[in-house]
Amino acid sequence: MPINFVDAALGGELEVPTLDGRVKLKIPPETQTGKLFRLRGKGVKPVRGGAPGDLLCKVVVETPVKLKEEQKELLRTFQDSLGGTSSAHHSPKKSGFFDGVKKFFEDMKP
């Protein structure tokens, strides 16, 4: 399910279509693209009877397009407030496995 940048950052609600109709899914703040949510009992019912399965909902954060110049300037100001493009503090996926290994060995130095 696509969600916008603001809902991903601040949290919000999303209507998800299921086999039984639409259900509301609460999106927590700071949700990253690719996050999976489990909707218990909203999946397919087994042929031989029993309880319905779970429905998995994967969210994808959409990047805004066709921005006006004022909106671009607001985003540049926002980026500057985060520390520019090199700041990994606000980007959890920016630092990888090897960055963690490097930090581990640097912390071991006397």
N, CA, C and O atoms as CSV, one atom per row, in Angstrom:
chain,resi,resn,atom,element,x,y,z
A,1,MET,N,N,0.847,-1.176,0.000
A,1,MET,CA,C,0.000,0.000,0.000
A,1,MET,C,C,0.895,1.242,0.000
A,1,MET,O,O,1.797,1.352,0.830
A,2,PRO,N,N,0.656,2.162,-0.909
A,2,PRO,CA,C,1.425,3.404,-0.912
A,2,PRO,C,C,0.956,4.350,0.195
A,2,PRO,O,O,-0.242,4.499,0.434
A,3,ILE,N,N,1.924,4.987,0.870
A,3,ILE,CA,C,1.608,6.025,1.853
A,3,ILE,C,C,2.460,7.244,1.522
A,3,ILE,O,O,3.521,7.122,0.909
A,4,ASN,N,N,1.996,8.409,1.928
A,4,ASN,CA,C,2.773,9.606,1.619
A,4,ASN,C,C,3.848,9.846,2.685
A,4,ASN,O,O,3.831,9.254,3.763
A,5,PHE,N,N,4.766,10.724,2.345
A,5,PHE,CA,C,5.922,11.030,3.184
A,5,PHE,C,C,5.516,11.531,4.569
A,5,PHE,O,O,6.126,11.153,5.569
A,6,VAL,N,N,4.502,12.369,4.629
A,6,VAL,CA,C,4.076,12.958,5.899
A,6,VAL,C,C,3.493,11.882,6.820
A,6,VAL,O,O,3.825,11.845,8.005
A,7,ASP,N,N,2.630,11.009,6.293
A,7,ASP,CA,C,2.063,9.932,7.114
A,7,ASP,C,C,3.144,8.977,7.600
A,7,ASP,O,O,3.063,8.466,8.717
A,8,ALA,N,N,4.156,8.729,6.771
A,8,ALA,CA,C,5.249,7.857,7.182
A,8,ALA,C,C,6.057,8.492,8.312
A,8,ALA,O,O,6.453,7.802,9.251
A,9,ALA,N,N,6.300,9.782,8.230
A,9,ALA,CA,C,7.120,10.462,9.227
A,9,ALA,C,C,6.365,10.732,10.525
A,9,ALA,O,O,6.903,10.526,11.613
A,10,LEU,N,N,5.121,11.191,10.413
A,10,LEU,CA,C,4.369,11.624,11.595
A,10,LEU,C,C,3.347,10.603,12.091
A,10,LEU,O,O,2.838,10.726,13.205
A,11,GLY,N,N,3.047,9.604,11.276
A,11,GLY,CA,C,2.012,8.628,11.633
A,11,GLY,C,C,0.678,9.043,11.051
A,11,GLY,O,O,0.474,10.204,10.696
A,12,GLY,N,N,-0.222,8.091,10.957
A,12,GLY,CA,C,-1.540,8.379,10.401
A,12,GLY,C,C,-2.359,7.108,10.305
A,12,GLY,O,O,-2.051,6.103,10.945
A,13,GLU,N,N,-3.401,7.166,9.500
A,13,GLU,CA,C,-4.273,6.013,9.291
A,13,GLU,C,C,-4.376,5.729,7.810
A,13,GLU,O,O,-4.325,6.633,6.976
A,14,LEU,N,N,-4.523,4.441,7.501
A,14,LEU,CA,C,-4.607,3.989,6.128
A,14,LEU,C,C,-5.759,3.013,6.009
A,14,LEU,O,O,-5.923,2.148,6.869
A,15,GLU,N,N,-6.559,3.132,4.963
A,15,GLU,CA,C,-7.628,2.163,4.723
A,15,GLU,C,C,-7.089,1.077,3.806
A,15,GLU,O,O,-6.617,1.355,2.703
A,16,VAL,N,N,-7.166,-0.167,4.277
A,16,VAL,CA,C,-6.628,-1.298,3.536
A,16,VAL,C,C,-7.787,-2.162,3.035
A,16,VAL,O,O,-8.648,-2.555,3.822
A,17,PRO,N,N,-7.817,-2.460,1.728
A,17,PRO,CA,C,-8.872,-3.341,1.224
A,17,PRO,C,C,-8.598,-4.796,1.617
A,17,PRO,O,O,-7.472,-5.280,1.497
A,18,THR,N,N,-9.640,-5.483,2.085
A,18,THR,CA,C,-9.530,-6.900,2.429
A,18,THR,C,C,-10.641,-7.644,1.697
A,18,THR,O,O,-11.438,-7.033,0.986
A,19,LEU,N,N,-10.692,-8.953,1.870
A,19,LEU,CA,C,-11.746,-9.744,1.237
A,19,LEU,C,C,-13.113,-9.431,1.822
A,19,LEU,O,O,-14.130,-9.643,1.162
A,20,ASP,N,N,-13.153,-8.929,3.050
A,20,ASP,CA,C,-14.415,-8.617,3.729
A,20,ASP,C,C,-14.754,-7.134,3.726
A,20,ASP,O,O,-15.704,-6.720,4.391
A,21,GLY,N,N,-14.007,-6.336,3.000
A,21,GLY,CA,C,-14.221,-4.892,2.999
A,21,GLY,C,C,-12.962,-4.154,3.417
A,21,GLY,O,O,-11.878,-4.736,3.463
A,22,ARG,N,N,-13.104,-2.903,3.714
A,22,ARG,CA,C,-11.944,-2.089,4.096
A,22,ARG,C,C,-11.777,-2.072,5.619
A,22,ARG,O,O,-12.754,-2.061,6.368
A,23,VAL,N,N,-10.509,-2.069,6.055
A,23,VAL,CA,C,-10.198,-1.927,7.478
A,23,VAL,C,C,-9.195,-0.794,7.630
A,23,VAL,O,O,-8.415,-0.516,6.719
A,24,LYS,N,N,-9.222,-0.145,8.787
A,24,LYS,CA,C,-8.280,0.936,9.064
A,24,LYS,C,C,-7.027,0.367,9.713
A,24,LYS,O,O,-7.095,-0.450,10.631
A,25,LEU,N,N,-5.894,0.815,9.218
A,25,LEU,CA,C,-4.595,0.406,9.742
A,25,LEU,C,C,-3.909,1.651,10.263
A,25,LEU,O,O,-3.766,2.641,9.546
A,26,LYS,N,N,-3.486,1.596,11.519
A,26,LYS,CA,C,-2.798,2.732,12.131
A,26,LYS,C,C,-1.314,2.653,11.764
A,26,LYS,O,O,-0.652,1.647,12.017
A,27,ILE,N,N,-0.814,3.716,11.172
A,27,ILE,CA,C,0.592,3.815,10.780
A,27,ILE,C,C,1.338,4.559,11.882
A,27,ILE,O,O,1.045,5.725,12.144
A,28,PRO,N,N,2.309,3.894,12.538
A,28,PRO,CA,C,3.055,4.586,13.597
A,28,PRO,C,C,4.027,5.612,13.017
A,28,PRO,O,O,4.432,5.493,11.860
A,29,PRO,N,N,4.403,6.613,13.806
A,29,PRO,CA,C,5.396,7.583,13.334
A,29,PRO,C,C,6.720,6.898,12.989
A,29,PRO,O,O,7.058,5.861,13.560
A,30,GLU,N,N,7.459,7.483,12.057
A,30,GLU,CA,C,8.775,7.027,11.622
A,30,GLU,C,C,8.731,5.669,10.927
A,30,GLU,O,O,9.683,4.895,11.024
A,31,THR,N,N,7.635,5.373,10.225
A,31,THR,CA,C,7.503,4.123,9.478
A,31,THR,C,C,8.377,4.192,8.230
A,31,THR,O,O,8.337,5.177,7.493
A,32,GLN,N,N,9.161,3.154,7.997
A,32,GLN,CA,C,10.037,3.082,6.836
A,32,GLN,C,C,9.362,2.310,5.708
A,32,GLN,O,O,8.483,1.484,5.953
A,33,THR,N,N,9.776,2.582,4.474
A,33,THR,CA,C,9.240,1.857,3.340
A,33,THR,C,C,9.598,0.382,3.468
A,33,THR,O,O,10.698,0.044,3.904
A,34,GLY,N,N,8.683,-0.485,3.094
A,34,GLY,CA,C,8.904,-1.918,3.202
A,34,GLY,C,C,8.410,-2.536,4.499
A,34,GLY,O,O,8.447,-3.756,4.653
A,35,LYS,N,N,7.951,-1.722,5.427
A,35,LYS,CA,C,7.440,-2.224,6.713
A,35,LYS,C,C,6.221,-3.107,6.472
A,35,LYS,O,O,5.318,-2.739,5.720
A,36,LEU,N,N,6.199,-4.278,7.117
A,36,LEU,CA,C,5.078,-5.211,6.996
A,36,LEU,C,C,4.186,-5.120,8.217
A,36,LEU,O,O,4.659,-5.133,9.353
A,37,PHE,N,N,2.895,-5.029,7.968
A,37,PHE,CA,C,1.911,-5.053,9.043
A,37,PHE,C,C,1.059,-6.303,8.882
A,37,PHE,O,O,0.668,-6.648,7.767
A,38,ARG,N,N,0.771,-6.978,9.977
A,38,ARG,CA,C,-0.057,-8.185,9.961
A,38,ARG,C,C,-1.462,-7.828,10.421
A,38,ARG,O,O,-1.659,-7.294,11.513
A,39,LEU,N,N,-2.434,-8.132,9.568
A,39,LEU,CA,C,-3.838,-7.938,9.918
A,39,LEU,C,C,-4.411,-9.323,10.231
A,39,LEU,O,O,-4.759,-10.084,9.328
A,40,ARG,N,N,-4.501,-9.628,11.505
A,40,ARG,CA,C,-4.909,-10.967,11.935
A,40,ARG,C,C,-6.365,-11.259,11.567
A,40,ARG,O,O,-7.265,-10.449,11.790
A,41,GLY,N,N,-6.556,-12.449,10.995
A,41,GLY,CA,C,-7.899,-12.904,10.647
A,41,GLY,C,C,-8.530,-12.219,9.450
A,41,GLY,O,O,-9.729,-12.377,9.217
A,42,LYS,N,N,-7.749,-11.456,8.680
A,42,LYS,CA,C,-8.301,-10.731,7.525
A,42,LYS,C,C,-7.865,-11.346,6.199
A,42,LYS,O,O,-8.117,-10.773,5.139
A,43,GLY,N,N,-7.214,-12.503,6.249
A,43,GLY,CA,C,-6.736,-13.147,5.030
A,43,GLY,C,C,-7.739,-14.135,4.462
A,43,GLY,O,O,-8.942,-14.013,4.692
A,44,VAL,N,N,-7.243,-15.107,3.725
A,44,VAL,CA,C,-8.056,-16.104,3.041
A,44,VAL,C,C,-8.531,-17.172,4.023
A,44,VAL,O,O,-7.791,-17.587,4.915
A,45,LYS,N,N,-9.778,-17.609,3.844
A,45,LYS,CA,C,-10.329,-18.685,4.671
A,45,LYS,C,C,-9.911,-20.025,4.076
A,45,LYS,O,O,-9.948,-20.189,2.857
A,46,PRO,N,N,-9.513,-20.990,4.912
A,46,PRO,CA,C,-9.130,-22.312,4.399
A,46,PRO,C,C,-10.317,-23.022,3.739
A,46,PRO,O,O,-11.462,-22.851,4.157
A,47,VAL,N,N,-10.035,-23.808,2.718
A,47,VAL,CA,C,-11.075,-24.530,1.986
A,47,VAL,C,C,-11.787,-25.539,2.884
A,47,VAL,O,O,-12.996,-25.731,2.754
A,48,ARG,N,N,-11.071,-26.173,3.776
A,48,ARG,CA,C,-11.641,-27.207,4.642
A,48,ARG,C,C,-12.193,-26.652,5.947
A,48,ARG,O,O,-12.444,-27.404,6.889
A,49,GLY,N,N,-12.377,-25.367,6.002
A,49,GLY,CA,C,-12.915,-24.758,7.211
A,49,GLY,C,C,-11.828,-24.290,8.150
A,49,GLY,O,O,-10.645,-24.558,7.944
A,50,GLY,N,N,-12.236,-23.605,9.157
A,50,GLY,CA,C,-11.286,-23.076,10.130
A,50,GLY,C,C,-11.244,-21.561,10.071
A,50,GLY,O,O,-11.983,-20.922,9.322
A,51,ALA,N,N,-10.379,-21.019,10.865
A,51,ALA,CA,C,-10.258,-19.561,10.964
A,51,ALA,C,C,-9.524,-19.007,9.748
A,51,ALA,O,O,-8.626,-19.659,9.215
A,52,PRO,N,N,-9.901,-17.803,9.304
A,52,PRO,CA,C,-9.171,-17.182,8.193
A,52,PRO,C,C,-7.734,-16.866,8.594
A,52,PRO,O,O,-7.423,-16.665,9.768
A,53,GLY,N,N,-6.883,-16.829,7.597
A,53,GLY,CA,C,-5.478,-16.516,7.835
A,53,GLY,C,C,-5.250,-15.026,8.018
A,53,GLY,O,O,-6.193,-14.237,8.077
A,54,ASP,N,N,-3.990,-14.662,8.106
A,54,ASP,CA,C,-3.620,-13.262,8.287
A,54,ASP,C,C,-3.330,-12.616,6.936
A,54,ASP,O,O,-2.905,-13.283,5.993
A,55,LEU,N,N,-3.563,-11.334,6.861
A,55,LEU,CA,C,-3.253,-10.552,5.672
A,55,LEU,C,C,-2.033,-9.703,5.985
A,55,LEU,O,O,-2.014,-8.991,6.989
A,56,LEU,N,N,-1.013,-9.771,5.134
A,56,LEU,CA,C,0.179,-8.953,5.313
A,56,LEU,C,C,0.075,-7.728,4.421
A,56,LEU,O,O,-0.229,-7.832,3.232
A,57,CYS,N,N,0.328,-6.581,5.002
A,57,CYS,CA,C,0.258,-5.315,4.276
A,57,CYS,C,C,1.643,-4.667,4.317
A,57,CYS,O,O,2.153,-4.339,5.388
A,58,LYS,N,N,2.241,-4.489,3.147
A,58,LYS,CA,C,3.559,-3.868,3.041
A,58,LYS,C,C,3.368,-2.434,2.571
A,58,LYS,O,O,2.711,-2.189,1.560
A,59,VAL,N,N,3.945,-1.483,3.306
A,59,VAL,CA,C,3.798,-0.082,2.923
A,59,VAL,C,C,5.013,0.388,2.122
A,59,VAL,O,O,6.145,-0.035,2.359
A,60,VAL,N,N,4.742,1.262,1.184
A,60,VAL,CA,C,5.781,1.870,0.349
A,60,VAL,C,C,5.594,3.373,0.441
A,60,VAL,O,O,4.527,3.898,0.124
A,61,VAL,N,N,6.641,4.061,0.877
A,61,VAL,CA,C,6.576,5.521,1.008
A,61,VAL,C,C,6.779,6.143,-0.372
A,61,VAL,O,O,7.787,5.899,-1.035
A,62,GLU,N,N,5.805,6.950,-0.794
A,62,GLU,CA,C,5.880,7.614,-2.091
A,62,GLU,C,C,6.575,8.964,-1.952
A,62,GLU,O,O,6.320,9.717,-1.013
A,63,THR,N,N,7.447,9.250,-2.894
A,63,THR,CA,C,8.124,10.532,-2.942
A,63,THR,C,C,7.245,11.518,-3.704
A,63,THR,O,O,6.751,11.194,-4.784
A,64,PRO,N,N,7.044,12.712,-3.160
A,64,PRO,CA,C,6.204,13.691,-3.856
A,64,PRO,C,C,6.799,14.087,-5.211
A,64,PRO,O,O,8.019,14.152,-5.367
A,65,VAL,N,N,5.933,14.347,-6.178
A,65,VAL,CA,C,6.358,14.781,-7.511
A,65,VAL,C,C,5.672,16.100,-7.852
A,65,VAL,O,O,4.704,16.502,-7.207
A,66,LYS,N,N,6.197,16.761,-8.879
A,66,LYS,CA,C,5.649,18.035,-9.366
A,66,LYS,C,C,5.505,19.068,-8.252
A,66,LYS,O,O,4.458,19.694,-8.087
A,67,LEU,N,N,6.599,19.227,-7.486
A,67,LEU,CA,C,6.595,20.181,-6.382
A,67,LEU,C,C,6.731,21.612,-6.889
A,67,LEU,O,O,7.425,21.871,-7.872
A,68,LYS,N,N,6.069,22.528,-6.215
A,68,LYS,CA,C,6.212,23.948,-6.497
A,68,LYS,C,C,7.525,24.418,-5.883
A,68,LYS,O,O,8.084,23.749,-5.014
A,69,GLU,N,N,8.008,25.549,-6.326
A,69,GLU,CA,C,9.297,26.059,-5.828
A,69,GLU,C,C,9.253,26.300,-4.320
A,69,GLU,O,O,10.240,26.043,-3.630
A,70,GLU,N,N,8.135,26.784,-3.802
A,70,GLU,CA,C,7.989,27.010,-2.359
A,70,GLU,C,C,8.109,25.696,-1.583
A,70,GLU,O,O,8.727,25.651,-0.520
A,71,GLN,N,N,7.516,24.634,-2.121
A,71,GLN,CA,C,7.589,23.322,-1.461
A,71,GLN,C,C,9.016,22.784,-1.487
A,71,GLN,O,O,9.473,22.193,-0.508
A,72,LYS,N,N,9.721,22.984,-2.598
A,72,LYS,CA,C,11.124,22.557,-2.691
A,72,LYS,C,C,11.979,23.286,-1.662
A,72,LYS,O,O,12.839,22.687,-1.017
A,73,GLU,N,N,11.733,24.587,-1.516
A,73,GLU,CA,C,12.499,25.374,-0.550
A,73,GLU,C,C,12.234,24.900,0.883
A,73,GLU,O,O,13.151,24.835,1.702
A,74,LEU,N,N,10.967,24.568,1.178
A,74,LEU,CA,C,10.647,24.034,2.508
A,74,LEU,C,C,11.370,22.713,2.761
A,74,LEU,O,O,11.841,22.465,3.871
A,75,LEU,N,N,11.459,21.868,1.738
A,75,LEU,CA,C,12.180,20.595,1.886
A,75,LEU,C,C,13.678,20.827,2.069
A,75,LEU,O,O,14.325,20.111,2.833
A,76,ARG,N,N,14.233,21.820,1.377
A,76,ARG,CA,C,15.663,22.140,1.567
A,76,ARG,C,C,15.916,22.631,2.991
A,76,ARG,O,O,16.918,22.267,3.608
A,77,THR,N,N,15.018,23.446,3.506
A,77,THR,CA,C,15.142,23.927,4.889
A,77,THR,C,C,15.051,22.757,5.858
A,77,THR,O,O,15.806,22.684,6.827
A,78,PHE,N,N,14.129,21.851,5.594
A,78,PHE,CA,C,13.986,20.654,6.427
A,78,PHE,C,C,15.261,19.814,6.384
A,78,PHE,O,O,15.722,19.333,7.420
A,79,GLN,N,N,15.835,19.633,5.188
A,79,GLN,CA,C,17.066,18.861,5.054
A,79,GLN,C,C,18.212,19.510,5.832
A,79,GLN,O,O,18.989,18.814,6.485
A,80,ASP,N,N,18.318,20.823,5.765
A,80,ASP,CA,C,19.357,21.539,6.507
A,80,ASP,C,C,19.175,21.354,8.013
A,80,ASP,O,O,20.155,21.251,8.750
A,81,SER,N,N,17.915,21.311,8.472
A,81,SER,CA,C,17.665,21.134,9.908
A,81,SER,C,C,18.070,19.747,10.393
A,81,SER,O,O,18.301,19.546,11.585
A,82,LEU,N,N,18.160,18.778,9.459
A,82,LEU,CA,C,18.591,17.426,9.818
A,82,LEU,C,C,20.107,17.282,9.809
A,82,LEU,O,O,20.635,16.257,10.240
A,83,GLY,N,N,20.801,18.288,9.330
A,83,GLY,CA,C,22.259,18.221,9.285
A,83,GLY,C,C,22.794,18.007,7.889
A,83,GLY,O,O,23.951,17.617,7.732
A,84,GLY,N,N,21.992,18.249,6.870
A,84,GLY,CA,C,22.443,18.096,5.491
A,84,GLY,C,C,22.285,16.677,4.986
A,84,GLY,O,O,21.642,15.841,5.622
A,85,THR,N,N,22.891,16.414,3.815
A,85,THR,CA,C,22.729,15.107,3.166
A,85,THR,C,C,23.600,14.025,3.784
A,85,THR,O,O,23.343,12.840,3.571
A,86,SER,N,N,24.624,14.401,4.543
A,86,SER,CA,C,25.549,13.399,5.082
A,86,SER,C,C,25.132,12.867,6.453
A,86,SER,O,O,25.811,11.996,6.996
A,87,SER,N,N,24.048,13.360,7.019
A,87,SER,CA,C,23.636,12.944,8.352
A,87,SER,C,C,22.974,11.576,8.326
A,87,SER,O,O,21.923,11.404,7.708
A,88,ALA,N,N,23.589,10.590,9.001
A,88,ALA,CA,C,23.026,9.236,9.073
A,88,ALA,C,C,22.182,9.067,10.335
A,88,ALA,O,O,21.522,8.043,10.511
A,89,HIS,N,N,22.203,10.070,11.211
A,89,HIS,CA,C,21.464,9.968,12.476
A,89,HIS,C,C,19.963,9.814,12.236
A,89,HIS,O,O,19.292,9.088,12.970
A,90,HIS,N,N,19.436,10.484,11.223
A,90,HIS,CA,C,18.004,10.444,10.926
A,90,HIS,C,C,17.669,9.470,9.804
A,90,HIS,O,O,16.518,9.393,9.374
A,91,SER,N,N,18.667,8.722,9.325
A,91,SER,CA,C,18.460,7.768,8.228
A,91,SER,C,C,18.912,6.389,8.684
A,91,SER,O,O,20.086,6.049,8.538
A,92,PRO,N,N,18.000,5.586,9.235
A,92,PRO,CA,C,18.403,4.299,9.808
A,92,PRO,C,C,18.986,3.316,8.805
A,92,PRO,O,O,19.782,2.461,9.195
A,93,LYS,N,N,18.630,3.399,7.547
A,93,LYS,CA,C,19.142,2.442,6.567
A,93,LYS,C,C,20.437,2.909,5.919
A,93,LYS,O,O,21.051,2.170,5.149
A,94,LYS,N,N,20.852,4.125,6.226
A,94,LYS,CA,C,22.052,4.668,5.610
A,94,LYS,C,C,23.314,3.991,6.131
A,94,LYS,O,O,24.256,3.766,5.371
A,95,SER,N,N,23.338,3.668,7.409
A,95,SER,CA,C,24.505,2.973,7.950
A,95,SER,C,C,24.262,1.476,7.847
A,95,SER,O,O,23.228,0.972,8.285
A,96,GLY,N,N,25.210,0.782,7.272
A,96,GLY,CA,C,25.057,-0.641,7.023
A,96,GLY,C,C,25.786,-1.499,8.024
A,96,GLY,O,O,26.250,-1.015,9.057
A,97,PHE,N,N,25.884,-2.770,7.716
A,97,PHE,CA,C,26.518,-3.763,8.578
A,97,PHE,C,C,27.980,-3.422,8.837
A,97,PHE,O,O,28.444,-3.484,9.975
A,98,PHE,N,N,28.710,-3.058,7.772
A,98,PHE,CA,C,30.135,-2.791,7.927
A,98,PHE,C,C,30.403,-1.529,8.736
A,98,PHE,O,O,31.440,-1.429,9.392
A,99,ASP,N,N,29.486,-0.565,8.702
A,99,ASP,CA,C,29.620,0.617,9.551
A,99,ASP,C,C,29.533,0.221,11.024
A,99,ASP,O,O,30.253,0.761,11.864
A,100,GLY,N,N,28.645,-0.726,11.329
A,100,GLY,CA,C,28.514,-1.219,12.698
A,100,GLY,C,C,29.764,-1.962,13.155
A,100,GLY,O,O,30.198,-1.803,14.295
A,101,VAL,N,N,30.344,-2.773,12.271
A,101,VAL,CA,C,31.574,-3.507,12.592
A,101,VAL,C,C,32.711,-2.521,12.816
A,101,VAL,O,O,33.487,-2.666,13.760
A,102,LYS,N,N,32.812,-1.521,11.952
A,102,LYS,CA,C,33.861,-0.503,12.088
A,102,LYS,C,C,33.737,0.230,13.421
A,102,LYS,O,O,34.734,0.437,14.112
A,103,LYS,N,N,32.504,0.627,13.785
A,103,LYS,CA,C,32.279,1.326,15.038
A,103,LYS,C,C,32.636,0.430,16.233
A,103,LYS,O,O,33.188,0.901,17.227
A,104,PHE,N,N,32.317,-0.856,16.124
A,104,PHE,CA,C,32.626,-1.803,17.205
A,104,PHE,C,C,34.127,-1.811,17.481
A,104,PHE,O,O,34.551,-1.722,18.634
A,105,PHE,N,N,34.937,-1.919,16.410
A,105,PHE,CA,C,36.392,-1.973,16.610
A,105,PHE,C,C,36.964,-0.635,17.031
A,105,PHE,O,O,37.943,-0.589,17.775
A,106,GLU,N,N,36.365,0.465,16.565
A,106,GLU,CA,C,36.833,1.788,17.002
A,106,GLU,C,C,36.558,1.994,18.483
A,106,GLU,O,O,37.359,2.624,19.174
A,107,ASP,N,N,35.442,1.477,18.986
A,107,ASP,CA,C,35.097,1.610,20.398
A,107,ASP,C,C,36.011,0.772,21.288
A,107,ASP,O,O,36.122,1.046,22.483
A,108,MET,N,N,36.660,-0.236,20.732
A,108,MET,CA,C,37.546,-1.106,21.503
A,108,MET,C,C,38.930,-0.488,21.722
A,108,MET,O,O,39.671,-0.919,22.605
A,109,LYS,N,N,39.273,0.511,20.927
A,109,LYS,CA,C,40.591,1.149,21.047
A,109,LYS,C,C,40.711,1.837,22.402
A,109,LYS,O,O,39.760,2.455,22.881
A,110,PRO,N,N,41.904,1.722,23.023
A,110,PRO,CA,C,42.090,2.373,24.335
A,110,PRO,C,C,42.220,3.864,24.260
A,110,PRO,O,O,42.378,4.522,25.289
